[in-house]
Amino acid sequence: MDRVGIITIVDEQNYGNRLQNYALQSALETLGIMRVETIRNSPHPESPFLLAKRGVMAMGKAPLSTVSRNLLRRRERRNAAATSIERAPFCGEFTNSHIREFPTRYDEIADKREFASTFDAFVVGSDQVWNPGFRNVNGIDFLTFAKPLQRIAYSASFGVTTVPGYLRSVYRRRLRAIPSISVRESSGASIIAELVGRSIPVVLDPTLLVTPELWTSLAAVPAELHGRDFALSFFLGGFRDGERERLEQDYRSAGLELVDYHSTASLAAASPEFFLGAIRAAKAVVTDSFHAAALSLALRTPFRVRFRNPGDTRMDTLFSLLGVRTDGEQRSTIPAPTWDDVQERTERERLRSIDWLRRALERVSSP
């Protein structure tokens, strides 16, 4: 197989998104793919038909808890956007240096069938490409432009535990048309089992599909963090009431200062390489970011996490796969003696996950 296209969220303001995109490209290259290219894309607005259907089905049915949760998520997204927009040029530089992109944006491609024929296969996933709130059930995220045989979903994420009722028939039809599917979290496997009756494997996020040495080779510690003993906080949704003060007190008692990577202007505008370096240099990480937790595992940095969204099973699934102990909502810091065990399980899951990807590609080559 010579040429494979990656379909994923292309977010130049998100460290985890850029690093998982690069990791999937790297993993495909290790499998002998000669040319791997990411297809730049933006989701279209939800169709008028689906908007109308959603309105009819939602009238008077949304419980107060759902409304409150949606309002909270919108506020957190605004907080994230306010600080992450400064890092766009640096993430863009990382993309230009490390990620090979197809020269034409998807929306600008006139003949989609001819475009699809220039690739052997397409891999969609590795981020919340199937999240109905993020991507509006765009056809590109289900590879509808490609021949069914070309379609592979690797580590695709819904980021939710259920698909809204007005979208279920759309998801069902589009999922059935993808021969090879793997997902990133257990709730995603449950959604697909319910909708199409298929048993779907749960695999590692691409940030753990590559070896830790790749991230170590890219990591660069920001100059202002040199020589400091610190705990790194990275909350995409921002601190909750009184949380910063409690964390500062906790880590001060351990002889560490708390460095807020997400809100500190000079750090918030830093590159993905500096993000990796800060995680590697930190004595501890506290975060609500899935990818910050995954990269802490890869770089052997003790961490704990706080969930942003109720019902999000991404971290629980990851921790279960890798044997990471948890303790209620605040997940436990990993003591040093368990790192060898975590690394051993990670390597076993990495080999299993990359074997699944290899076999999916082979099915395209030998139908």
Summary of the structure (lengths in Angstrom):
residues: 367
radius of gyration: 20.3
end to end distance: 13.0
largest distance: 62.1
contacts: 1186
relative contact order: 0.14
helix: 52%
strand: 12%
